[in-house]
Amino acid sequence: MAIDLQPESTKPTPDDLIAKDIHDPQEKIRLPKGQHLPHPEGINEKSRLLWEYIIPVIVFHLAIPLAFLPYFFSWWGVLWLFVGNFLFTSLGVGAGYHRLLTHRGFKCPKWFEYTLTTLGVCSFQDSPGRWVLVHRVHHQHSDHRPDPHTPRVSAFWSHMGWLFIDNVELSKASAYDRYVRDLMKDKYYLWLQRGQKWILVYFIHAVIFTAIGVGVGYLATGTLAGTVQVGAQWALWGVILRTVYTWHVTWAINSFAHMWGYRNYETREDSRNNWLFALLTSGEGWHNNHHADPRSARHGHRWWEFDLTWHTLRFLEKLGIVRDLVHPNKSALDRRAVNESDAAA
């Protein structure tokens, strides 16, 4: 999507949006339980179906049955689901897109920032600019009508339906100017955004990954048939199925983690801590904790709320790559804490 940034405006800057979980004054009250919402205002007669999203999602899902054919199945392919989930979901999306770019929960050298966000691009979840824009809007209006993907519309809408129809309010240059001006000033992120070059980056990574698989196949088998088979297995498991897997566990934070789970803190939306998707996303599923303290780079607050992304960032901090990790704001969280008996309400 090509965009032309507008001049500086008097609207809230991205620094305002990342500093805290700000909300429209009219939306500070949590909606009554069970109240459904219409689609966001940006979904109207001018909205178009986003076939550039719909077609890849359909094609990638149609490839799933291939995994059950003996020719394509391999245990190292299954391993790539978990390794790829850590590299591209935990580091790329969780640490890069989310905790770094969206909320500025830590600092790092530019080369490492670009490494993390490029891994995020390889999850095929849109450009950094678009992803961050949507997520900052989500925090400003969470589970109220402007929220791009609240389950208050429907479970399917929050999980993936919202991806397939253009929200015209989020496609305007003014939206990029308001919510992601900090990113759009960066030449790399602007390059990824213009002309959908982030798709090109994903395609290049898929070709490189498959080529490595071909090389492994040749070294392992020494035959043309074996080389082709191993290359096909790497392409299916390490690119296509891994992408589908990371799509759904990430999308589940928008849907399941706003419907099922427990609450440590009282917030003005429906966020929940969902242990299953916390494990599958390396910590993103401790979602109520995150909404209670968005800037914190640590999402797991209790001793048993395991947050692999946070522990990875702590390790990188000890290596001197990451610095200024934002820790939970204990005094603010204490004021929001709910009683144990109300935690699952």
Secondary structure, 3 states (H helix, E strand, C coil): CCCCCCCCCCCCCHHHHHHCCCCCHHHCCCCCCCCCCCCCCCCCCCCCECHHHHHHHHHHHHCHHHHHCCCCCCHHHHHHHHHHHHHHHHHHHHHHHHHHHHCCCCECCHHHHHHHHHHHHCCCCCCHHHHHHHHHHHHHCCCCCCCCCCCCCCHHHHHCHHHHECCHHHCCHHHHHHHCHHHHCCHHHHHHHHHHHHHHHHHHHHHHHHHHHHHHHHHHHCCHHHHHHHHHHHHHHHHHHHHHHHHHHHHHHHCHHHCCCECCECCCCCCCECHHHHHHCCCCCEHHHHHHCCCCCCCCCCCCCCCHHHHHHHHHHHCCCCECCCCCCHHHHHHHECCHHHCCC
